[in-house]
Amino acid sequence: MSTEKEKMIAGELYHSADEALSRDRLRARRLIHRYNHSLAEEHTLRQQILADLFGQVTEAYIEPTFRCDYGYNIFLGNNFFANFDCVMLDVCPIRIGDNCMLAPGVHIYTATHPLNHRPCST
């Protein structure tokens, strides 16, 4: 039997209120808060936070503010840059290659919900 996390990552219906997923989101929120409130000159701290948050990251610079759901489903290549107000809803994996730059306000969504009302009502 699949866990809610396994179902989520596979793009299947899952319960987002699952205890493990709730803990994972809280962990991500705490790391994101630390990142968004760090100073620009705290480069080492910022890199450590991103390493703790993301599934893969090497060389990355992200202008605060940044938001994501879990972080561990984000895989970034070398030399990544995201400008202000980037949002990544990473319920499924997000993979971004090398030498990528995102403009201000870019939002990447892997989250969705059923479009048919019947699965939601059970």
N, C-alpha and C positions, 0 to 999 in steps of 0.2 A: 504494500500500500504506500502510495506517495505521500510525502509530507506536504503541507501547504506551501512551503518554500519551493519544493521541487515542482509542484503544480504551477506556481507563479512563474518561475523561470522558464518553464516549458510553454507558457502562454495559455495555460488551461484556466478554467474557473477555480478560484481559491478564496479562502476567507482571510481578508487582510487583517482582521482582528485577532488572528492566531497569536498565541502568547510569544512564540519564538520570533515571528515577524514583527510584532510590536516591540520586542526588545531590540531587534536589529535596527528598526527605524529610530528608536530612542538613541542608540549608540551613534548612528549617523548624525542625528540632530545635534548631539553634543559636540562631535568633531567639527561639524559645519559651523556651529556657533563659535568655537575656538578659532577656526580659520577666518571667518568673516570679521572677527574682532581683533585679529592680530595686526601688527603694524607692518607696513611694506618692507621695512628693513629687517624684519624677523624672518629672513629667507629660510634659514635652516629649520625653524619651527614650522613654517608653512609646508615645506617639503615633507617633513615627518608626518604632519597631519594628513596630507594627501596620500602618503604611502600607507598610513593606517586605514584610510577611508576607502581607497580604490582597490579594485581587483588587480590592476597593473598600472603603474605610472613610473616614468623615469625622469625625463626633463619636462616639467610643466609649470606654467605660470597662469594662474587664474585670478583675475581681478575680482575682489569682493563686490557685490554679494554673489554668492553661489548657493544653489539649492539642489538637493537630490533626495531620493527616497531611501536608498540603502547604501550606495557607494560601491559595494563589493561586486556589482554587476557592470561597473564602468572600467574599461580597459583602454588606456591611452598610449599611443605611440610616442616616440621621441619628439622633442621640440614642439610641444602642444601649447597653445595660447587660447584662453577664453577671455573675452572682454567682459565688462560689467553686466551683472544681472543674468547670468547663465543659469538655466534650469535643465536638469536631466532627470526625467522620471524613469528610473532604471529598474522597473520590476522585471524586465527581461534584459539580457546583455546589450550593452552599448559598446561598440568597438570603433575606435577612431585611430586612423593610421598616423604615420610620421608626418611632421611638418604641416600640421593643421592649425589654422587660426579661425576662431569663431568671432563674429561681430558682436557688438553690444545687444543684449536682449535675446540671444538665441535660446530657444527652448527645444529640447529633444525629448519626445514622448514615446515610450514603449508601452505605457499603461493604456488599457482600454477597459471596456465593460460590455456585457452582452447588449446587443441591439434589440433582441427579442425579449419581451417582458416575462415570458414564462420561466426561463431559468432563474430569474431574479426572485420569483415569488415562492420558490421551494426552499 
